[in-house]
């Protein structure tokens, strides 16, 4: 067998031994479907946490405003009394 034919046979054997089969592609496709579902579940959880964090942030702003109102009123009263 000449050198070119031997190289060709080696290359073809390598391709045959390492090429993905229909079964391999099906397995990868199924794995990807599972991964997509996992990502969707994680995104849903993250969205829920983001909503909760936004609610907490707004509550903190509202409560801060409510706490500052009496302080402002007391400061105004103190100014009046000192006058």
mmCIF file of the N, C-alpha and C atoms, coordinates in Angstrom:
data_MODEL
# 
_entry.id   MODEL 
# 
loop_
_atom_site.group_PDB 
_atom_site.id 
_atom_site.type_symbol 
_atom_site.label_atom_id 
_atom_site.label_alt_id 
_atom_site.label_comp_id 
_atom_site.label_asym_id 
_atom_site.label_entity_id 
_atom_site.label_seq_id 
_atom_site.pdbx_PDB_ins_code 
_atom_site.Cartn_x 
_atom_site.Cartn_y 
_atom_site.Cartn_z 
_atom_site.occupancy 
_atom_site.B_iso_or_equiv 
_atom_site.pdbx_formal_charge 
_atom_site.auth_seq_id 
_atom_site.auth_comp_id 
_atom_site.auth_asym_id 
_atom_site.auth_atom_id 
_atom_site.pdbx_PDB_model_num 
ATOM 1   N N  . UNK A 1 1  ? 0.856   -1.170 0.000  1.00 0.00 ? 1  UNK A N  1 
ATOM 2   C CA . UNK A 1 1  ? 0.000   0.000  0.000  1.00 0.00 ? 1  UNK A CA 1 
ATOM 3   C C  . UNK A 1 1  ? 0.901   1.232  0.000  1.00 0.00 ? 1  UNK A C  1 
ATOM 4   N N  . UNK A 1 2  ? 0.608   2.137  -0.877 1.00 0.00 ? 2  UNK A N  1 
ATOM 5   C CA . UNK A 1 2  ? 1.466   3.324  -0.911 1.00 0.00 ? 2  UNK A CA 1 
ATOM 6   C C  . UNK A 1 2  ? 1.099   4.277  0.226  1.00 0.00 ? 2  UNK A C  1 
ATOM 7   N N  . UNK A 1 3  ? 1.945   5.253  0.415  1.00 0.00 ? 3  UNK A N  1 
ATOM 8   C CA . UNK A 1 3  ? 1.839   6.188  1.552  1.00 0.00 ? 3  UNK A CA 1 
ATOM 9   C C  . UNK A 1 3  ? 0.530   6.971  1.530  1.00 0.00 ? 3  UNK A C  1 
ATOM 10  N N  . UNK A 1 4  ? 0.096   7.445  0.371  1.00 0.00 ? 4  UNK A N  1 
ATOM 11  C CA . UNK A 1 4  ? -1.138  8.224  0.270  1.00 0.00 ? 4  UNK A CA 1 
ATOM 12  C C  . UNK A 1 4  ? -2.359  7.385  0.645  1.00 0.00 ? 4  UNK A C  1 
ATOM 13  N N  . UNK A 1 5  ? -2.376  6.156  0.181  1.00 0.00 ? 5  UNK A N  1 
ATOM 14  C CA . UNK A 1 5  ? -3.507  5.280  0.483  1.00 0.00 ? 5  UNK A CA 1 
ATOM 15  C C  . UNK A 1 5  ? -3.547  4.960  1.976  1.00 0.00 ? 5  UNK A C  1 
ATOM 16  N N  . UNK A 1 6  ? -2.383  4.752  2.576  1.00 0.00 ? 6  UNK A N  1 
ATOM 17  C CA . UNK A 1 6  ? -2.290  4.454  4.002  1.00 0.00 ? 6  UNK A CA 1 
ATOM 18  C C  . UNK A 1 6  ? -2.785  5.656  4.806  1.00 0.00 ? 6  UNK A C  1 
ATOM 19  N N  . UNK A 1 7  ? -2.370  6.861  4.422  1.00 0.00 ? 7  UNK A N  1 
ATOM 20  C CA . UNK A 1 7  ? -2.835  8.075  5.100  1.00 0.00 ? 7  UNK A CA 1 
ATOM 21  C C  . UNK A 1 7  ? -4.346  8.233  4.972  1.00 0.00 ? 7  UNK A C  1 
ATOM 22  N N  . UNK A 1 8  ? -4.859  7.941  3.792  1.00 0.00 ? 8  UNK A N  1 
ATOM 23  C CA . UNK A 1 8  ? -6.296  8.043  3.559  1.00 0.00 ? 8  UNK A CA 1 
ATOM 24  C C  . UNK A 1 8  ? -7.056  7.056  4.433  1.00 0.00 ? 8  UNK A C  1 
ATOM 25  N N  . UNK A 1 9  ? -6.585  5.836  4.532  1.00 0.00 ? 9  UNK A N  1 
ATOM 26  C CA . UNK A 1 9  ? -7.230  4.816  5.362  1.00 0.00 ? 9  UNK A CA 1 
ATOM 27  C C  . UNK A 1 9  ? -7.187  5.231  6.829  1.00 0.00 ? 9  UNK A C  1 
ATOM 28  N N  . UNK A 1 10 ? -6.056  5.729  7.286  1.00 0.00 ? 10 UNK A N  1 
ATOM 29  C CA . UNK A 1 10 ? -5.940  6.200  8.669  1.00 0.00 ? 10 UNK A CA 1 
ATOM 30  C C  . UNK A 1 10 ? -6.919  7.334  8.945  1.00 0.00 ? 10 UNK A C  1 
ATOM 31  N N  . UNK A 1 11 ? -7.004  8.267  8.024  1.00 0.00 ? 11 UNK A N  1 
ATOM 32  C CA . UNK A 1 11 ? -7.923  9.395  8.192  1.00 0.00 ? 11 UNK A CA 1 
ATOM 33  C C  . UNK A 1 11 ? -9.367  8.915  8.240  1.00 0.00 ? 11 UNK A C  1 
ATOM 34  N N  . UNK A 1 12 ? -9.735  8.035  7.341  1.00 0.00 ? 12 UNK A N  1 
ATOM 35  C CA . UNK A 1 12 ? -11.099 7.505  7.330  1.00 0.00 ? 12 UNK A CA 1 
ATOM 36  C C  . UNK A 1 12 ? -11.413 6.724  8.604  1.00 0.00 ? 12 UNK A C  1 
ATOM 37  N N  . UNK A 1 13 ? -10.475 5.949  9.090  1.00 0.00 ? 13 UNK A N  1 
ATOM 38  C CA . UNK A 1 13 ? -10.685 5.212  10.349 1.00 0.00 ? 13 UNK A CA 1 
ATOM 39  C C  . UNK A 1 13 ? -10.851 6.174  11.522 1.00 0.00 ? 13 UNK A C  1 
ATOM 40  N N  . UNK A 1 14 ? -10.048 7.221  11.537 1.00 0.00 ? 14 UNK A N  1 
ATOM 41  C CA . UNK A 1 14 ? -10.166 8.214  12.604 1.00 0.00 ? 14 UNK A CA 1 
ATOM 42  C C  . UNK A 1 14 ? -11.560 8.852  12.578 1.00 0.00 ? 14 UNK A C  1 
ATOM 43  N N  . UNK A 1 15 ? -12.001 9.246  11.381 1.00 0.00 ? 15 UNK A N  1 
ATOM 44  C CA . UNK A 1 15 ? -13.322 9.871  11.242 1.00 0.00 ? 15 UNK A CA 1 
ATOM 45  C C  . UNK A 1 15 ? -14.410 8.896  11.680 1.00 0.00 ? 15 UNK A C  1 
ATOM 46  N N  . UNK A 1 16 ? -14.290 7.645  11.229 1.00 0.00 ? 16 UNK A N  1 
ATOM 47  C CA . UNK A 1 16 ? -15.291 6.629  11.571 1.00 0.00 ? 16 UNK A CA 1 
ATOM 48  C C  . UNK A 1 16 ? -15.363 6.410  13.081 1.00 0.00 ? 16 UNK A C  1 
ATOM 49  N N  . UNK A 1 17 ? -14.218 6.371  13.747 1.00 0.00 ? 17 UNK A N  1 
ATOM 50  C CA . UNK A 1 17 ? -14.172 6.104  15.181 1.00 0.00 ? 17 UNK A CA 1 
ATOM 51  C C  . UNK A 1 17 ? -14.596 7.304  16.034 1.00 0.00 ? 17 UNK A C  1 
ATOM 52  N N  . UNK A 1 18 ? -14.455 8.505  15.504 1.00 0.00 ? 18 UNK A N  1 
ATOM 53  C CA . UNK A 1 18 ? -14.717 9.688  16.319 1.00 0.00 ? 18 UNK A CA 1 
ATOM 54  C C  . UNK A 1 18 ? -15.941 10.491 15.896 1.00 0.00 ? 18 UNK A C  1 
ATOM 55  N N  . UNK A 1 19 ? -16.577 10.105 14.836 1.00 0.00 ? 19 UNK A N  1 
ATOM 56  C CA . UNK A 1 19 ? -17.719 10.854 14.332 1.00 0.00 ? 19 UNK A CA 1 
ATOM 57  C C  . UNK A 1 19 ? -18.931 10.612 15.229 1.00 0.00 ? 19 UNK A C  1 
ATOM 58  N N  . UNK A 1 20 ? -19.706 11.665 15.441 1.00 0.00 ? 20 UNK A N  1 
ATOM 59  C CA . UNK A 1 20 ? -20.922 11.546 16.242 1.00 0.00 ? 20 UNK A CA 1 
ATOM 60  C C  . UNK A 1 20 ? -21.964 10.734 15.478 1.00 0.00 ? 20 UNK A C  1 
ATOM 61  N N  . UNK A 1 21 ? -22.669 9.902  16.234 1.00 0.00 ? 21 UNK A N  1 
ATOM 62  C CA . UNK A 1 21 ? -23.729 9.105  15.631 1.00 0.00 ? 21 UNK A CA 1 
ATOM 63  C C  . UNK A 1 21 ? -25.068 9.804  15.858 1.00 0.00 ? 21 UNK A C  1 
ATOM 64  N N  . UNK A 1 22 ? -26.108 9.285  15.219 1.00 0.00 ? 22 UNK A N  1 
ATOM 65  C CA . UNK A 1 22 ? -27.447 9.833  15.440 1.00 0.00 ? 22 UNK A CA 1 
ATOM 66  C C  . UNK A 1 22 ? -27.815 9.741  16.917 1.00 0.00 ? 22 UNK A C  1 
ATOM 67  N N  . UNK A 1 23 ? -27.424 8.660  17.530 1.00 0.00 ? 23 UNK A N  1 
ATOM 68  C CA . UNK A 1 23 ? -27.699 8.462  18.954 1.00 0.00 ? 23 UNK A CA 1 
ATOM 69  C C  . UNK A 1 23 ? -26.991 9.528  19.799 1.00 0.00 ? 23 UNK A C  1 
ATOM 70  N N  . UNK A 1 24 ? -25.732 9.819  19.460 1.00 0.00 ? 24 UNK A N  1 
ATOM 71  C CA . UNK A 1 24 ? -24.990 10.859 20.176 1.00 0.00 ? 24 UNK A CA 1 
ATOM 72  C C  . UNK A 1 24 ? -25.689 12.211 20.052 1.00 0.00 ? 24 UNK A C  1 
ATOM 73  N N  . UNK A 1 25 ? -26.136 12.507 18.852 1.00 0.00 ? 25 UNK A N  1 
ATOM 74  C CA . UNK A 1 25 ? -26.801 13.789 18.620 1.00 0.00 ? 25 UNK A CA 1 
ATOM 75  C C  . UNK A 1 25 ? -28.126 13.847 19.368 1.00 0.00 ? 25 UNK A C  1 
ATOM 76  N N  . UNK A 1 26 ? -28.854 12.737 19.396 1.00 0.00 ? 26 UNK A N  1 
ATOM 77  C CA . UNK A 1 26 ? -30.104 12.672 20.149 1.00 0.00 ? 26 UNK A CA 1 
ATOM 78  C C  . UNK A 1 26 ? -29.839 12.895 21.634 1.00 0.00 ? 26 UNK A C  1 
ATOM 79  N N  . UNK A 1 27 ? -28.798 12.264 22.154 1.00 0.00 ? 27 UNK A N  1 
ATOM 80  C CA . UNK A 1 27 ? -28.446 12.432 23.569 1.00 0.00 ? 27 UNK A CA 1 
ATOM 81  C C  . UNK A 1 27 ? -28.112 13.887 23.889 1.00 0.00 ? 27 UNK A C  1 
ATOM 82  N N  . UNK A 1 28 ? -27.344 14.504 23.029 1.00 0.00 ? 28 UNK A N  1 
ATOM 83  C CA . UNK A 1 28 ? -26.967 15.900 23.242 1.00 0.00 ? 28 UNK A CA 1 
ATOM 84  C C  . UNK A 1 28 ? -28.200 16.800 23.180 1.00 0.00 ? 28 UNK A C  1 
ATOM 85  N N  . UNK A 1 29 ? -29.092 16.513 22.240 1.00 0.00 ? 29 UNK A N  1 
ATOM 86  C CA . UNK A 1 29 ? -30.319 17.297 22.108 1.00 0.00 ? 29 UNK A CA 1 
ATOM 87  C C  . UNK A 1 29 ? -31.171 17.168 23.368 1.00 0.00 ? 29 UNK A C  1 
ATOM 88  N N  . UNK A 1 30 ? -31.286 15.952 23.889 1.00 0.00 ? 30 UNK A N  1 
ATOM 89  C CA . UNK A 1 30 ? -32.055 15.740 25.124 1.00 0.00 ? 30 UNK A CA 1 
ATOM 90  C C  . UNK A 1 30 ? -31.398 16.455 26.301 1.00 0.00 ? 30 UNK A C  1 
ATOM 91  N N  . UNK A 1 31 ? -30.081 16.386 26.377 1.00 0.00 ? 31 UNK A N  1 
ATOM 92  C CA . UNK A 1 31 ? -29.362 17.090 27.442 1.00 0.00 ? 31 UNK A CA 1 
ATOM 93  C C  . UNK A 1 31 ? -29.608 18.592 27.361 1.00 0.00 ? 31 UNK A C  1 
ATOM 94  N N  . UNK A 1 32 ? -29.582 19.121 26.147 1.00 0.00 ? 32 UNK A N  1 
ATOM 95  C CA . UNK A 1 32 ? -29.794 20.558 25.967 1.00 0.00 ? 32 UNK A CA 1 
ATOM 96  C C  . UNK A 1 32 ? -31.213 20.955 26.379 1.00 0.00 ? 32 UNK A C  1 
ATOM 97  N N  . UNK A 1 33 ? -32.184 20.095 26.090 1.00 0.00 ? 33 UNK A N  1 
ATOM 98  C CA . UNK A 1 33 ? -33.564 20.373 26.494 1.00 0.00 ? 33 UNK A CA 1 
ATOM 99  C C  . UNK A 1 33 ? -33.650 20.439 28.016 1.00 0.00 ? 33 UNK A C  1 
ATOM 100 N N  . UNK A 1 34 ? -32.976 19.524 28.682 1.00 0.00 ? 34 UNK A N  1 
ATOM 101 C CA . UNK A 1 34 ? -32.949 19.544 30.147 1.00 0.00 ? 34 UNK A CA 1 
ATOM 102 C C  . UNK A 1 34 ? -32.267 20.791 30.681 1.00 0.00 ? 34 UNK A C  1 
ATOM 103 N N  . UNK A 1 35 ? -31.185 21.184 30.054 1.00 0.00 ? 35 UNK A N  1 
ATOM 104 C CA . UNK A 1 35 ? -30.457 22.391 30.477 1.00 0.00 ? 35 UNK A CA 1 
ATOM 105 C C  . UNK A 1 35 ? -31.323 23.627 30.266 1.00 0.00 ? 35 UNK A C  1 
ATOM 106 N N  . UNK A 1 36 ? -32.029 23.679 29.131 1.00 0.00 ? 36 UNK A N  1 
ATOM 107 C CA . UNK A 1 36 ? -32.916 24.820 28.873 1.00 0.00 ? 36 UNK A CA 1 
ATOM 108 C C  . UNK A 1 36 ? -33.986 24.921 29.955 1.00 0.00 ? 36 UNK A C  1 
ATOM 109 N N  . UNK A 1 37 ? -34.519 23.777 30.378 1.00 0.00 ? 37 UNK A N  1 
ATOM 110 C CA . UNK A 1 37 ? -35.537 23.791 31.430 1.00 0.00 ? 37 UNK A CA 1 
ATOM 111 C C  . UNK A 1 37 ? -34.931 24.263 32.750 1.00 0.00 ? 37 UNK A C  1 
ATOM 112 N N  . UNK A 1 38 ? -33.729 23.797 33.054 1.00 0.00 ? 38 UNK A N  1 
ATOM 113 C CA . UNK A 1 38 ? -33.046 24.235 34.275 1.00 0.00 ? 38 UNK A CA 1 
ATOM 114 C C  . UNK A 1 38 ? -32.830 25.739 34.261 1.00 0.00 ? 38 UNK A C  1 
ATOM 115 N N  . UNK A 1 39 ? -32.392 26.269 33.140 1.00 0.00 ? 39 UNK A N  1 
ATOM 116 C CA . UNK A 1 39 ? -32.167 27.711 33.017 1.00 0.00 ? 39 UNK A CA 1 
ATOM 117 C C  . UNK A 1 39 ? -33.485 28.461 33.184 1.00 0.00 ? 39 UNK A C  1 
ATOM 118 N N  . UNK A 1 40 ? -34.566 27.947 32.603 1.00 0.00 ? 40 UNK A N  1 
ATOM 119 C CA . UNK A 1 40 ? -35.875 28.589 32.734 1.00 0.00 ? 40 UNK A CA 1 
ATOM 120 C C  . UNK A 1 40 ? -36.317 28.599 34.192 1.00 0.00 ? 40 UNK A C  1 
ATOM 121 N N  . UNK A 1 41 ? -36.104 27.494 34.901 1.00 0.00 ? 41 UNK A N  1 
ATOM 122 C CA . UNK A 1 41 ? -36.462 27.432 36.323 1.00 0.00 ? 41 UNK A CA 1 
ATOM 123 C C  . UNK A 1 41 ? -35.646 28.421 37.141 1.00 0.00 ? 41 UNK A C  1 
ATOM 124 N N  . UNK A 1 42 ? -34.365 28.503 36.862 1.00 0.00 ? 42 UNK A N  1 
ATOM 125 C CA . UNK A 1 42 ? -33.500 29.434 37.581 1.00 0.00 ? 42 UNK A CA 1 
ATOM 126 C C  . UNK A 1 42 ? -33.910 30.868 37.294 1.00 0.00 ? 42 UNK A C  1 
ATOM 127 N N  . UNK A 1 43 ? -34.243 31.163 36.045 1.00 0.00 ? 43 UNK A N  1 
ATOM 128 C CA . UNK A 1 43 ? -34.677 32.511 35.673 1.00 0.00 ? 43 UNK A CA 1 
ATOM 129 C C  . UNK A 1 43 ? -35.965 32.873 36.400 1.00 0.00 ? 43 UNK A C  1 
ATOM 130 N N  . UNK A 1 44 ? -36.880 31.923 36.494 1.00 0.00 ? 44 UNK A N  1 
ATOM 131 C CA . UNK A 1 44 ? -38.138 32.175 37.206 1.00 0.00 ? 44 UNK A CA 1 
ATOM 132 C C  . UNK A 1 44 ? -37.870 32.486 38.677 1.00 0.00 ? 44 UNK A C  1 
ATOM 133 N N  . UNK A 1 45 ? -36.998 31.709 39.303 1.00 0.00 ? 45 UNK A N  1 
ATOM 134 C CA . UNK A 1 45 ? -36.641 31.955 40.702 1.00 0.00 ? 45 UNK A CA 1 
ATOM 135 C C  . UNK A 1 45 ? -35.970 33.314 40.860 1.00 0.00 ? 45 UNK A C  1 
ATOM 136 N N  . UNK A 1 46 ? -35.080 33.642 39.945 1.00 0.00 ? 46 UNK A N  1 
ATOM 137 C CA . UNK A 1 46 ? -34.396 34.930 39.993 1.00 0.00 ? 46 UNK A CA 1 
ATOM 138 C C  . UNK A 1 46 ? -35.390 36.078 39.835 1.00 0.00 ? 46 UNK A C  1 
ATOM 139 N N  . UNK A 1 47 ? -36.358 35.919 38.937 1.00 0.00 ? 47 UNK A N  1 
ATOM 140 C CA . UNK A 1 47 ? -37.390 36.948 38.761 1.00 0.00 ? 47 UNK A CA 1 
ATOM 141 C C  . UNK A 1 47 ? -38.192 37.135 40.040 1.00 0.00 ? 47 UNK A C  1 
ATOM 142 N N  . UNK A 1 48 ? -38.528 36.034 40.710 1.00 0.00 ? 48 UNK A N  1 
ATOM 143 C CA . UNK A 1 48 ? -39.264 36.116 41.974 1.00 0.00 ? 48 UNK A CA 1 
ATOM 144 C C  . UNK A 1 48 ? -38.441 36.860 43.022 1.00 0.00 ? 48 UNK A C  1 
ATOM 145 N N  . UNK A 1 49 ? -37.163 36.544 43.105 1.00 0.00 ? 49 UNK A N  1 
ATOM 146 C CA . UNK A 1 49 ? -36.299 37.211 44.080 1.00 0.00 ? 49 UNK A CA 1 
ATOM 147 C C  . UNK A 1 49 ? -36.145 38.693 43.749 1.00 0.00 ? 49 UNK A C  1 
ATOM 148 N N  . UNK A 1 50 ? -36.068 38.997 42.469 1.00 0.00 ? 50 UNK A N  1 
ATOM 149 C CA . UNK A 1 50 ? -35.952 40.396 42.054 1.00 0.00 ? 50 UNK A CA 1 
ATOM 150 C C  . UNK A 1 50 ? -37.201 41.162 42.442 1.00 0.00 ? 50 UNK A C  1 
ATOM 151 N N  . UNK A 1 51 ? -38.374 40.557 42.217 1.00 0.00 ? 51 UNK A N  1 
ATOM 152 C CA . UNK A 1 51 ? -39.628 41.206 42.616 1.00 0.00 ? 51 UNK A CA 1 
ATOM 153 C C  . UNK A 1 51 ? -39.645 41.432 44.127 1.00 0.00 ? 51 UNK A C  1 
ATOM 154 N N  . UNK A 1 52 ? -39.246 40.414 44.884 1.00 0.00 ? 52 UNK A N  1 
ATOM 155 C CA . UNK A 1 52 ? -39.224 40.546 46.346 1.00 0.00 ? 52 UNK A CA 1 
ATOM 156 C C  . UNK A 1 52 ? -38.266 41.649 46.780 1.00 0.00 ? 52 UNK A C  1 
ATOM 157 N N  . UNK A 1 53 ? -37.119 41.693 46.159 1.00 0.00 ? 53 UNK A N  1 
ATOM 158 C CA . UNK A 1 53 ? -36.135 42.723 46.497 1.00 0.00 ? 53 UNK A CA 1 
ATOM 159 C C  . UNK A 1 53 ? -36.672 44.111 46.169 1.00 0.00 ? 53 UNK A C  1 
ATOM 160 N N  . UNK A 1 54 ? -37.360 44.245 45.052 1.00 0.00 ? 54 UNK A N  1 
ATOM 161 C CA . UNK A 1 54 ? -37.947 45.537 44.698 1.00 0.00 ? 54 UNK A CA 1 
ATOM 162 C C  . UNK A 1 54 ? -39.008 45.955 45.714 1.00 0.00 ? 54 UNK A C  1 
ATOM 163 N N  . UNK A 1 55 ? -39.811 45.004 46.171 1.00 0.00 ? 55 UNK A N  1 
ATOM 164 C CA . UNK A 1 55 ? -40.829 45.303 47.183 1.00 0.00 ? 55 UNK A CA 1 
ATOM 165 C C  . UNK A 1 55 ? -40.165 45.744 48.476 1.00 0.00 ? 55 UNK A C  1 
ATOM 166 N N  . UNK A 1 56 ? -39.138 45.025 48.888 1.00 0.00 ? 56 UNK A N  1 
ATOM 167 C CA . UNK A 1 56 ? -38.425 45.382 50.130 1.00 0.00 ? 56 UNK A CA 1 
ATOM 168 C C  . UNK A 1 56 ? -37.798 46.771 49.996 1.00 0.00 ? 56 UNK A C  1 
ATOM 169 N N  . UNK A 1 57 ? -37.209 47.059 48.858 1.00 0.00 ? 57 UNK A N  1 
ATOM 170 C CA . UNK A 1 57 ? -36.585 48.363 48.630 1.00 0.00 ? 57 UNK A CA 1 
ATOM 171 C C  . UNK A 1 57 ? -37.623 49.478 48.730 1.00 0.00 ? 57 UNK A C  1 
ATOM 172 N N  . UNK A 1 58 ? -38.765 49.276 48.112 1.00 0.00 ? 58 UNK A N  1 
ATOM 173 C CA . UNK A 1 58 ? -39.826 50.291 48.177 1.00 0.00 ? 58 UNK A CA 1 
ATOM 174 C C  . UNK A 1 58 ? -40.342 50.453 49.601 1.00 0.00 ? 58 UNK A C  1 
ATOM 175 N N  . UNK A 1 59 ? -40.491 49.336 50.326 1.00 0.00 ? 59 UNK A N  1 
ATOM 176 C CA . UNK A 1 59 ? -40.933 49.417 51.726 1.00 0.00 ? 59 UNK A CA 1 
ATOM 177 C C  . UNK A 1 59 ? -39.928 50.202 52.562 1.00 0.00 ? 59 UNK A C  1 
ATOM 178 N N  . UNK A 1 60 ? -38.643 49.968 52.325 1.00 0.00 ? 60 UNK A N  1 
ATOM 179 C CA . UNK A 1 60 ? -37.626 50.702 53.070 1.00 0.00 ? 60 UNK A CA 1 
ATOM 180 C C  . UNK A 1 60 ? -37.707 52.202 52.787 1.00 0.00 ? 60 UNK A C  1 
ATOM 181 N N  . UNK A 1 61 ? -37.915 52.563 51.526 1.00 0.00 ? 61 UNK A N  1 
ATOM 182 C CA . UNK A 1 61 ? -38.041 53.981 51.178 1.00 0.00 ? 61 UNK A CA 1 
ATOM 183 C C  . UNK A 1 61 ? -39.251 54.596 51.862 1.00 0.00 ? 61 UNK A C  1 
ATOM 184 N N  . UNK A 1 62 ? -40.372 53.874 51.824 1.00 0.00 ? 62 UNK A N  1 
ATOM 185 C CA . UNK A 1 62 ? -41.604 54.366 52.444 1.00 0.00 ? 62 UNK A CA 1 
ATOM 186 C C  . UNK A 1 62 ? -41.425 54.515 53.947 1.00 0.00 ? 62 UNK A C  1 
ATOM 187 N N  . UNK A 1 63 ? -40.832 53.511 54.582 1.00 0.00 ? 63 UNK A N  1 
ATOM 188 C CA . UNK A 1 63 ? -40.633 53.566 56.030 1.00 0.00 ? 63 UNK A CA 1 
ATOM 189 C C  . UNK A 1 63 ? -39.641 54.656 56.409 1.00 0.00 ? 63 UNK A C  1 
ATOM 190 N N  . UNK A 1 64 ? -38.634 54.872 55.585 1.00 0.00 ? 64 UNK A N  1 
ATOM 191 C CA . UNK A 1 64 ? -37.679 55.937 55.856 1.00 0.00 ? 64 UNK A CA 1 
ATOM 192 C C  . UNK A 1 64 ? -38.384 57.282 55.812 1.00 0.00 ? 64 UNK A C  1 
ATOM 193 N N  . UNK A 1 65 ? -39.240 57.474 54.813 1.00 0.00 ? 65 UNK A N  1 
ATOM 194 C CA . UNK A 1 65 ? -40.005 58.712 54.726 1.00 0.00 ? 65 UNK A CA 1 
ATOM 195 C C  . UNK A 1 65 ? -40.906 58.876 55.943 1.00 0.00 ? 65 UNK A C  1 
ATOM 196 N N  . UNK A 1 66 ? -41.535 57.794 56.377 1.00 0.00 ? 66 UNK A N  1 
ATOM 197 C CA . UNK A 1 66 ? -42.411 57.858 57.552 1.00 0.00 ? 66 UNK A CA 1 
ATOM 198 C C  . UNK A 1 66 ? -41.619 58.178 58.814 1.00 0.00 ? 66 UNK A C  1 
ATOM 199 N N  . UNK A 1 67 ? -40.392 57.649 58.926 1.00 0.00 ? 67 UNK A N  1 
ATOM 200 C CA . UNK A 1 67 ? -39.563 57.938 60.110 1.00 0.00 ? 67 UNK A CA 1 
ATOM 201 C C  . UNK A 1 67 ? -39.063 59.364 60.088 1.00 0.00 ? 67 UNK A C  1 
ATOM 202 N N  . UNK A 1 68 ? -38.793 59.869 58.900 1.00 0.00 ? 68 UNK A N  1 
ATOM 203 C CA . UNK A 1 68 ? -38.271 61.233 58.811 1.00 0.00 ? 68 UNK A CA 1 
ATOM 204 C C  . UNK A 1 68 ? -39.355 62.274 59.086 1.00 0.00 ? 68 UNK A C  1 
ATOM 205 N N  . UNK A 1 69 ? -40.593 61.977 58.807 1.00 0.00 ? 69 UNK A N  1 
ATOM 206 C CA . UNK A 1 69 ? -41.678 62.937 59.024 1.00 0.00 ? 69 UNK A CA 1 
ATOM 207 C C  . UNK A 1 69 ? -41.757 63.395 60.476 1.00 0.00 ? 69 UNK A C  1 
ATOM 208 N N  . UNK A 1 70 ? -41.773 62.483 61.460 1.00 0.00 ? 70 UNK A N  1 
ATOM 209 C CA . UNK A 1 70 ? -41.797 62.957 62.858 1.00 0.00 ? 70 UNK A CA 1 
ATOM 210 C C  . UNK A 1 70 ? -40.538 63.764 63.219 1.00 0.00 ? 70 UNK A C  1 
ATOM 211 N N  . UNK A 1 71 ? -39.395 63.368 62.678 1.00 0.00 ? 71 UNK A N  1 
ATOM 212 C CA . UNK A 1 71 ? -38.174 64.113 62.980 1.00 0.00 ? 71 UNK A CA 1 
ATOM 213 C C  . UNK A 1 71 ? -38.280 65.542 62.467 1.00 0.00 ? 71 UNK A C  1 
ATOM 214 N N  . UNK A 1 72 ? -38.831 65.682 61.291 1.00 0.00 ? 72 UNK A N  1 
ATOM 215 C CA . UNK A 1 72 ? -39.003 67.022 60.728 1.00 0.00 ? 72 UNK A CA 1 
ATOM 216 C C  . UNK A 1 72 ? -39.985 67.812 61.573 1.00 0.00 ? 72 UNK A C  1 
ATOM 217 N N  . UNK A 1 73 ? -41.058 67.175 61.987 1.00 0.00 ? 73 UNK A N  1 
ATOM 218 C CA . UNK A 1 73 ? -42.057 67.865 62.817 1.00 0.00 ? 73 UNK A CA 1 
ATOM 219 C C  . UNK A 1 73 ? -41.457 68.280 64.153 1.00 0.00 ? 73 UNK A C  1 
ATOM 220 N N  . UNK A 1 74 ? -40.666 67.403 64.757 1.00 0.00 ? 74 UNK A N  1 
ATOM 221 C CA . UNK A 1 74 ? -40.024 67.732 66.039 1.00 0.00 ? 74 UNK A CA 1 
ATOM 222 C C  . UNK A 1 74 ? -39.047 68.884 65.849 1.00 0.00 ? 74 UNK A C  1 
ATOM 223 N N  . UNK A 1 75 ? -38.293 68.842 64.786 1.00 0.00 ? 75 UNK A N  1 
ATOM 224 C CA . UNK A 1 75 ? -37.340 69.923 64.511 1.00 0.00 ? 75 UNK A CA 1 
ATOM 225 C C  . UNK A 1 75 ? -38.081 71.240 64.337 1.00 0.00 ? 75 UNK A C  1 
ATOM 226 N N  . UNK A 1 76 ? -39.168 71.234 63.629 1.00 0.00 ? 76 UNK A N  1 
ATOM 227 C CA . UNK A 1 76 ? -39.965 72.455 63.454 1.00 0.00 ? 76 UNK A CA 1 
ATOM 228 C C  . UNK A 1 76 ? -40.525 72.948 64.778 1.00 0.00 ? 76 UNK A C  1 
ATOM 229 N N  . UNK A 1 77 ? -41.003 72.029 65.603 1.00 0.00 ? 77 UNK A N  1 
ATOM 230 C CA . UNK A 1 77 ? -41.516 72.408 66.924 1.00 0.00 ? 77 UNK A CA 1 
ATOM 231 C C  . UNK A 1 77 ? -40.397 72.993 67.788 1.00 0.00 ? 77 UNK A C  1 
ATOM 232 N N  . UNK A 1 78 ? -39.219 72.374 67.735 1.00 0.00 ? 78 UNK A N  1 
ATOM 233 C CA . UNK A 1 78 ? -38.104 72.872 68.513 1.00 0.00 ? 78 UNK A CA 1 
ATOM 234 C C  . UNK A 1 78 ? -37.729 74.295 68.058 1.00 0.00 ? 78 UNK A C  1 
ATOM 235 N N  . UNK A 1 79 ? -37.764 74.540 66.797 1.00 0.00 ? 79 UNK A N  1 
ATOM 236 C CA . UNK A 1 79 ? -37.460 75.872 66.281 1.00 0.00 ? 79 UNK A CA 1 
ATOM 237 C C  . UNK A 1 79 ? -38.473 76.886 66.798 1.00 0.00 ? 79 UNK A C  1 
ATOM 238 N N  . UNK A 1 80 ? -39.740 76.526 66.816 1.00 0.00 ? 80 UNK A N  1 
ATOM 239 C CA . UNK A 1 80 ? -40.783 77.422 67.294 1.00 0.00 ? 80 UNK A CA 1 
ATOM 240 C C  . UNK A 1 80 ? -40.629 77.717 68.776 1.00 0.00 ? 80 UNK A C  1 
ATOM 241 N N  . UNK A 1 81 ? -40.328 76.706 69.548 1.00 0.00 ? 81 UNK A N  1 
ATOM 242 C CA . UNK A 1 81 ? -40.187 76.872 70.991 1.00 0.00 ? 81 UNK A CA 1 
ATOM 243 C C  . UNK A 1 81 ? -38.989 77.756 71.309 1.00 0.00 ? 81 UNK A C  1 
ATOM 244 N N  . UNK A 1 82 ? -37.937 77.629 70.585 1.00 0.00 ? 82 UNK A N  1 
ATOM 245 C CA . UNK A 1 82 ? -36.726 78.410 70.850 1.00 0.00 ? 82 UNK A CA 1 
ATOM 246 C C  . UNK A 1 82 ? -36.891 79.858 70.428 1.00 0.00 ? 82 UNK A C  1 
ATOM 247 N N  . UNK A 1 83 ? -37.831 80.135 69.569 1.00 0.00 ? 83 UNK A N  1 
ATOM 248 C CA . UNK A 1 83 ? -37.980 81.513 69.079 1.00 0.00 ? 83 UNK A CA 1 
ATOM 249 C C  . UNK A 1 83 ? -38.516 82.401 70.151 1.00 0.00 ? 83 UNK A C  1 
# 
